[in-house]
């Protein structure tokens, strides 16, 4: 499984993980998955992981443990996750070689004929 975090994305995700260390149940890593939704059909999800799923794939990126939902793995193969900062919008940006289309808001994508029906951006 090939998934890459840029240096700035790793730094931002480490900050989220370090903040969770103050809780009684600190996160062990970040879980990346793809869910049905968004205006193109699929949308990305990033979540703190306290207890990884047994089927999750583990990709160590620097000092961040990245758990990949096994069902989402084919759609995430080769993805590069970056963090961008701008005047009007900041956040994680996904560059996905499997995407055949991406929506204008950049938060969802289509992957050929297997994508579910999207919903308009709001």
Backbone as a printed PyTorch tensor [residue, N CA C, xyz], in Angstrom:
tensor([[[  0.8560,  -1.1880,   0.0000],
         [  0.0000,   0.0000,   0.0000],
         [  0.8840,   1.2270,   0.0000]],

        [[  0.6210,   2.1060,  -0.9330],
         [  1.4030,   3.3220,  -1.0610],
         [  0.5020,   4.5340,  -0.7920]],

        [[  0.8020,   5.2530,   0.2690],
         [  0.1260,   6.5000,   0.6010],
         [  1.1880,   7.3970,   1.1980]],

        [[  1.2300,   8.6560,   0.8210],
         [  2.2970,   9.5470,   1.2510],
         [  1.7350,  10.8060,   1.8920]],

        [[  2.3160,  11.1850,   3.0180],
         [  2.0350,  12.4720,   3.6490],
         [  3.1810,  13.4120,   3.3130]],

        [[  2.8660,  14.6400,   2.9180],
         [  3.9330,  15.6230,   2.7570],
         [  4.4270,  16.0070,   4.1470]],

        [[  5.5490,  16.6740,   4.1920],
         [  6.1400,  17.0670,   5.4700],
         [  5.1880,  17.9410,   6.2900]],

        [[  4.5390,  18.9000,   5.6420],
         [  3.6270,  19.7900,   6.3670],
         [  2.3750,  19.0380,   6.8210]],

        [[  1.8840,  18.0960,   6.0290],
         [  0.7180,  17.3010,   6.4350],
         [  1.0670,  16.4510,   7.6540]],

        [[  2.2540,  15.8410,   7.6360],
         [  2.6780,  15.0490,   8.7920],
         [  2.7650,  15.9280,  10.0370]],

        [[  3.3240,  17.1140,   9.9000],
         [  3.4470,  18.0490,  11.0290],
         [  2.0730,  18.4000,  11.6020]],

        [[  1.1040,  18.7020,  10.7350],
         [ -0.2470,  19.0520,  11.1870],
         [ -0.9300,  17.8750,  11.8710]],

        [[ -0.7680,  16.6770,  11.3070],
         [ -1.3920,  15.4990,  11.9100],
         [ -0.7420,  15.1570,  13.2460]],

        [[  0.5680,  15.3500,  13.3610],
         [  1.2470,  15.1230,  14.6490],
         [  0.7050,  16.0630,  15.7150]],

        [[  0.3730,  17.2900,  15.3300],
         [ -0.1910,  18.2510,  16.2850],
         [ -1.5300,  17.7520,  16.8220]],

        [[ -2.3710,  17.1950,  15.9480],
         [ -3.6480,  16.6270,  16.3990],
         [ -3.4120,  15.4620,  17.3540]],

        [[ -2.4580,  14.6100,  17.0060],
         [ -2.1560,  13.4520,  17.8520],
         [ -1.6230,  13.8860,  19.2110]],

        [[ -0.7200,  14.8670,  19.2250],
         [ -0.1570,  15.3450,  20.4890],
         [ -1.2350,  15.9450,  21.3830]],

        [[ -2.2030,  16.6290,  20.7920],
         [ -3.3020,  17.1910,  21.5840],
         [ -4.1260,  16.0810,  22.2260]],

        [[ -4.2380,  14.9370,  21.5490],
         [ -5.0280,  13.8270,  22.0970],
         [ -4.3130,  13.1390,  23.2570]],

        [[ -2.9900,  13.3280,  23.3760],
         [ -2.2310,  12.6870,  24.4480],
         [ -2.6460,  13.1990,  25.8170]],

        [[ -3.3030,  14.3460,  25.8580],
         [ -3.7540,  14.9290,  27.1250],
         [ -5.0220,  14.2650,  27.6460]],

        [[ -5.6530,  13.4560,  26.8100],
         [ -6.9000,  12.7910,  27.2090],
         [ -6.5870,  11.4350,  27.8460]],

        [[ -7.6200,  10.8310,  28.4320],
         [ -7.4540,   9.5150,  29.0490],
         [ -7.2410,   8.4190,  28.0170]],

        [[ -7.7090,   8.6370,  26.7940],
         [ -7.5950,   7.6480,  25.7270],
         [ -6.8890,   8.2870,  24.5280]],

        [[ -5.5490,   8.4150,  24.5800],
         [ -4.8410,   9.0830,  23.4830],
         [ -4.9270,   8.2900,  22.1780]],

        [[ -4.9320,   9.0220,  21.0880],
         [ -5.0060,   8.3990,  19.7630],
         [ -3.6890,   7.7180,  19.4310]],

        [[ -3.7830,   6.5950,  18.7170],
         [ -2.6010,   5.8520,  18.2890],
         [ -2.1290,   6.2830,  16.9090]],

        [[ -3.0000,   6.9330,  16.1620],
         [ -2.6530,   7.3570,  14.8170],
         [ -3.8280,   8.0110,  14.1230]],

        [[ -3.7250,   8.0940,  12.8140],
         [ -4.7450,   8.7110,  11.9710],
         [ -5.3230,   7.6300,  11.0680]],

        [[ -6.6340,   7.6410,  10.8900],
         [ -7.2760,   6.6840,   9.9770],
         [ -7.7490,   7.4370,   8.7460]],

        [[ -7.3680,   6.9360,   7.5870],
         [ -7.7760,   7.5150,   6.3070],
         [ -8.7470,   6.5540,   5.6480]],

        [[ -9.8520,   7.0960,   5.1710],
         [-10.8350,   6.2550,   4.4970],
         [-11.5640,   7.0590,   3.4340]],

        [[-12.3400,   6.3470,   2.6490],
         [-13.1890,   6.9460,   1.6230],
         [-14.6140,   6.5570,   1.9550]],

        [[-15.5190,   7.5250,   1.8910],
         [-16.9220,   7.2870,   2.1950],
         [-17.7710,   7.7080,   1.0080]],

        [[-18.9360,   7.1080,   0.8670],
         [-19.8950,   7.5740,  -0.1300],
         [-20.3350,   8.9700,   0.2860]],

        [[-20.3760,   9.8750,  -0.6730],
         [-20.8510,  11.2210,  -0.3640],
         [-20.1230,  12.2650,  -1.1920]],

        [[-20.4370,  13.5060,  -0.9200],
         [-19.8500,  14.6040,  -1.6650],
         [-20.5230,  14.7700,  -3.0120]],

        [[-20.1460,  15.8110,  -3.7100],
         [-20.8150,  16.1130,  -4.9660],
         [-20.3250,  15.2460,  -6.1180]],

        [[-19.2020,  14.5360,  -5.9470],
         [-18.7210,  13.6670,  -7.0230],
         [-18.9720,  12.1910,  -6.7490]],

        [[-19.3580,  11.8460,  -5.5360],
         [-19.6780,  10.4520,  -5.2350],
         [-18.9200,   9.8740,  -4.0570]],

        [[-17.6140,  10.1880,  -3.9580],
         [-16.8000,   9.7480,  -2.8250],
         [-16.2290,  10.9640,  -2.1250]],

        [[-16.0320,  10.8360,  -0.8080],
         [-15.3550,  11.8920,  -0.0630],
         [-14.3340,  11.2550,   0.8660]],

        [[-13.2970,  12.0040,   1.1790],
         [-12.2260,  11.5220,   2.0500],
         [-12.5940,  11.7460,   3.5100]],

        [[-12.0550,  10.8970,   4.3770],
         [-12.2440,  11.0690,   5.8120],
         [-10.8980,  10.8670,   6.5070]],

        [[-10.5830,  11.7560,   7.4220],
         [ -9.4110,  11.6560,   8.2960],
         [ -9.9260,  11.6760,   9.7240]],

        [[ -9.5670,  10.6740,  10.5060],
         [-10.0310,  10.6030,  11.8950],
         [ -8.8990,  10.1540,  12.8010]],

        [[ -8.9470,  10.6030,  14.0500],
         [ -8.0180,  10.0850,  15.0490],
         [ -8.4060,   8.6480,  15.3610]],

        [[ -7.4230,   7.7860,  15.5380],
         [ -7.6720,   6.3810,  15.8210],
         [ -7.2230,   6.0610,  17.2380]],

        [[ -8.1810,   5.5940,  18.0360],
         [ -7.8520,   5.1510,  19.3930],
         [ -7.6510,   3.6450,  19.4160]],

        [[ -8.4720,   2.9340,  18.6850],
         [ -8.3840,   1.4720,  18.5720],
         [ -8.5210,   1.0980,  17.1000]],

        [[ -7.4010,   0.8270,  16.4210],
         [ -7.4810,   0.4760,  14.9980],
         [ -8.3340,  -0.7680,  14.7690]],

        [[ -8.9740,  -0.8200,  13.6180],
         [ -9.7340,  -1.9990,  13.2170],
         [ -8.7480,  -3.1100,  12.8530]],

        [[ -9.0740,  -4.3590,  13.1300],
         [ -8.1630,  -5.4540,  12.8070],
         [ -7.7750,  -5.5250,  11.3290]],

        [[ -8.6700,  -5.1190,  10.4330],
         [ -8.3870,  -5.1950,   8.9960],
         [ -7.6730,  -3.9580,   8.4510]],

        [[ -7.4880,  -2.9140,   9.2860],
         [ -6.8110,  -1.7050,   8.8230],
         [ -5.3810,  -2.0170,   8.3910]],

        [[ -4.9350,  -1.3360,   7.3540],
         [ -3.5510,  -1.4390,   6.9040],
         [ -2.7590,  -0.3300,   7.5770]],

        [[ -1.5600,  -0.6180,   8.0350],
         [ -0.7310,   0.3770,   8.7140],
         [  0.3760,   0.8360,   7.7770]],

        [[  0.4630,   2.1520,   7.5750],
         [  1.5400,   2.7640,   6.8060],
         [  2.1690,   3.7980,   7.7200]],

        [[  3.4070,   3.5810,   8.1170],
         [  4.1050,   4.5330,   8.9870],
         [  4.6460,   5.6660,   8.1360]],

        [[  4.2850,   6.8980,   8.4530],
         [  4.7450,   8.0830,   7.7340],
         [  5.4940,   8.9720,   8.7100]],

        [[  6.8120,   8.8650,   8.7330],
         [  7.5940,   9.6180,   9.7060],
         [  7.2030,   9.1710,  11.0930]],

        [[  6.7100,  10.1090,  11.8990],
         [  6.2870,   9.7830,  13.2670],
         [  4.7740,   9.6480,  13.4010]],

        [[  4.0830,   9.4630,  12.2830],
         [  2.6290,   9.3130,  12.3030],
         [  2.2490,   7.9210,  11.7970]],

        [[  1.4850,   7.2160,  12.6150],
         [  0.9290,   5.9270,  12.1890],
         [ -0.3490,   6.2300,  11.4150]],

        [[ -0.3840,   5.8110,  10.1530],
         [ -1.5480,   6.0360,   9.3020],
         [ -2.2310,   4.6880,   9.0840]],

        [[ -3.4630,   4.5900,   9.5610],
         [ -4.2570,   3.3810,   9.3880],
         [ -5.1890,   3.6110,   8.2060]],

        [[ -5.1930,   2.6640,   7.2820],
         [ -6.0040,   2.7990,   6.0810],
         [ -7.1000,   1.7490,   6.1250]],

        [[ -8.3150,   2.2130,   6.0110],
         [ -9.4690,   1.3250,   5.9490],
         [ -9.2550,   0.3540,   4.7910]],

        [[ -9.2970,  -0.9480,   5.0540],
         [ -9.0030,  -1.9430,   4.0190],
         [ -9.9840,  -1.8780,   2.8500]],

        [[-11.2400,  -1.5140,   3.1090],
         [-12.2310,  -1.3820,   2.0290],
         [-11.8870,  -0.2020,   1.1150]],

        [[-11.2660,   0.8420,   1.6980],
         [-10.9280,   2.0540,   0.9450],
         [ -9.5810,   1.9600,   0.2440]],

        [[ -8.7660,   0.9900,   0.6130],
         [ -7.3850,   0.9000,   0.1260],
         [ -7.2450,   1.0000,  -1.3920]],

        [[ -8.0710,   0.3100,  -2.1880],
         [ -7.8930,   0.4350,  -3.6470],
         [ -8.0870,   1.8630,  -4.1620]],

        [[ -8.9580,   2.6190,  -3.5200],
         [ -9.2080,   4.0020,  -3.9480],
         [ -8.1660,   4.9690,  -3.3940]],

        [[ -7.3630,   4.5170,  -2.4280],
         [ -6.3510,   5.3790,  -1.8060],
         [ -4.9270,   5.0270,  -2.2410]],

        [[ -4.7750,   4.0210,  -3.0740],
         [ -3.4490,   3.6200,  -3.5420],
         [ -2.7870,   4.7710,  -4.2960]],

        [[ -1.6000,   5.1710,  -3.8520],
         [ -0.8480,   6.2320,  -4.5160],
         [ -1.2410,   7.6450,  -4.1360]],

        [[ -2.1420,   7.8150,  -3.1780],
         [ -2.6080,   9.1450,  -2.7730],
         [ -1.5000,   9.9030,  -2.0330]],

        [[ -1.4190,  11.1880,  -2.3110],
         [ -0.5270,  12.0920,  -1.5860],
         [ -1.4210,  13.0590,  -0.8230]],

        [[ -1.1990,  13.1390,   0.4960],
         [ -1.9710,  14.0620,   1.3430],
         [ -1.0690,  15.2250,   1.7130]],

        [[ -1.5230,  16.4260,   1.4060],
         [ -0.7810,  17.6480,   1.6840],
         [ -1.6250,  18.5220,   2.5940]],

        [[ -1.0200,  19.5340,   3.1670],
         [ -1.7640,  20.5340,   3.9280],
         [ -1.4490,  21.8760,   3.2910]],

        [[ -2.4880,  22.6020,   2.9110],
         [ -2.2960,  23.9030,   2.2680],
         [ -2.9260,  24.9940,   3.1180]],

        [[ -2.2840,  26.1530,   3.0990],
         [ -2.8130,  27.3140,   3.8100],
         [ -2.9990,  28.4330,   2.8080]],

        [[ -4.1650,  29.0580,   2.8620],
         [ -4.4540,  30.1550,   1.9490],
         [ -5.2590,  31.2270,   2.6560]],

        [[ -5.4810,  32.3100,   1.9690],
         [ -6.2400,  33.4120,   2.5440],
         [ -7.6930,  33.0530,   2.7860]],

        [[ -8.2800,  32.2680,   1.8950],
         [ -9.7000,  31.9570,   2.0250],
         [ -9.9750,  30.5360,   2.4920]],

        [[ -8.9760,  29.6490,   2.3780],
         [ -9.2280,  28.2670,   2.7590],
         [ -7.9180,  27.5720,   3.1180]],

        [[ -7.9430,  26.8070,   4.2000],
         [ -6.7970,  26.0080,   4.6170],
         [ -7.2890,  24.6130,   4.9450]],

        [[ -6.4450,  23.6300,   4.7280],
         [ -6.8290,  22.2740,   5.0900],
         [ -6.0430,  21.2290,   4.3280]],

        [[ -6.4280,  19.9880,   4.5200],
         [ -5.7590,  18.8670,   3.8780],
         [ -6.2380,  18.7460,   2.4380]],

        [[ -5.2770,  18.5000,   1.5450],
         [ -5.5730,  18.3490,   0.1280],
         [ -5.1000,  16.9640,  -0.3000]],

        [[ -5.9500,  16.2490,  -1.0080],
         [ -5.6590,  14.8960,  -1.4760],
         [ -5.3860,  14.9280,  -2.9730]],

        [[ -4.2490,  14.3830,  -3.3840],
         [ -3.9420,  14.1940,  -4.8050],
         [ -4.0700,  12.7050,  -5.0600]],

        [[ -5.0890,  12.3360,  -5.8240],
         [ -5.4300,  10.9340,  -5.9900],
         [ -5.3070,  10.5100,  -7.4520]],

        [[ -4.3310,   9.6320,  -7.7640],
         [ -4.1810,   9.1810,  -9.1460],
         [ -5.3310,   8.2880,  -9.6200]],

        [[ -6.1650,   7.8100,  -8.6910],
         [ -7.3030,   6.9590,  -9.0400],
         [ -8.5470,   7.7560,  -9.4080]],

        [[ -8.5370,   9.0490,  -9.1310],
         [ -9.7080,   9.8900,  -9.3950],
         [ -9.8240,  10.1820, -10.8840]],

        [[-10.9960,   9.9460, -11.4260],
         [-11.2510,  10.2740, -12.8230],
         [-11.8860,  11.6520, -12.9420]],

        [[-12.4440,  12.1490, -11.8450],
         [-13.0500,  13.4810, -11.7670],
         [-12.9230,  13.9680, -10.3440]],

        [[-12.9030,  15.2750, -10.1890],
         [-12.9000,  15.8660,  -8.8610],
         [-13.8700,  17.0330,  -8.8870]],

        [[-14.5080,  17.3110,  -7.7670],
         [-15.4770,  18.4040,  -7.7670],
         [-14.7700,  19.7410,  -7.6000]],

        [[-15.4780,  20.7960,  -7.8350],
         [-14.9220,  22.1370,  -7.7370],
         [-14.4510,  22.4970,  -6.3410]],

        [[-15.1090,  21.9560,  -5.3210],
         [-14.7190,  22.2860,  -3.9540],
         [-13.4970,  21.4860,  -3.5090]],

        [[-13.1060,  20.4550,  -4.2860],
         [-11.9150,  19.6760,  -3.9730],
         [-12.0620,  18.6800,  -2.8430]],

        [[-13.2790,  18.5020,  -2.3440],
         [-13.5020,  17.6190,  -1.2090],
         [-14.0170,  16.2420,  -1.5950]],

        [[-14.3650,  16.0530,  -2.8560],
         [-14.8650,  14.7390,  -3.2620],
         [-14.3450,  14.3960,  -4.6430]],

        [[-14.4790,  13.1200,  -4.9990],
         [-13.9560,  12.6650,  -6.2750],
         [-14.7930,  11.5280,  -6.8250]],

        [[-14.5510,  11.2240,  -8.0680],
         [-15.2010,  10.1270,  -8.7780],
         [-14.0850,   9.1960,  -9.2450]],

        [[-14.3520,   7.8970,  -9.2310],
         [-13.3640,   6.9180,  -9.6680],
         [-14.0020,   5.9980, -10.6910]],

        [[-14.1460,   6.5010, -11.8920],
         [-14.7340,   5.6960, -12.9640],
         [-16.1910,   5.3890, -12.7130]],

        [[-16.6250,   4.2470, -13.2220],
         [-18.0290,   3.8580, -13.1320],
         [-18.4150,   3.3010, -11.7790]],

        [[-17.4410,   3.0720, -10.8820],
         [-17.7720,   2.4660,  -9.5970],
         [-18.2530,   3.4750,  -8.5600]],

        [[-18.2160,   4.7750,  -8.8810],
         [-18.5890,   5.8040,  -7.9150],
         [-20.0830,   5.8570,  -7.6810]],

        [[-20.4880,   6.0850,  -6.4240],
         [-21.9180,   6.2830,  -6.1550],
         [-22.3530,   7.6490,  -6.7030]],

        [[-23.6430,   7.8680,  -6.7530],
         [-24.1850,   9.1360,  -7.2250],
         [-23.8520,  10.2430,  -6.2380]],

        [[-23.3430,  11.3520,  -6.7520],
         [-23.0020,  12.4850,  -5.9020],
         [-24.2100,  13.3460,  -5.5810]],

        [[-24.0060,  14.2630,  -4.6490],
         [-25.0450,  15.2410,  -4.3000],
         [-24.4570,  16.6300,  -4.5310]],

        [[-25.2530,  17.6020,  -4.9520],
         [-24.7210,  18.9270,  -5.2420],
         [-24.0410,  19.5550,  -4.0340]],

        [[-22.9800,  20.3570,  -4.2920],
         [-22.3120,  21.0970,  -3.2320],
         [-23.3000,  22.0830,  -2.6260]],

        [[-23.1960,  22.3110,  -1.3340],
         [-24.0930,  23.2840,  -0.7140],
         [-23.3230,  24.4850,  -0.2570]]])
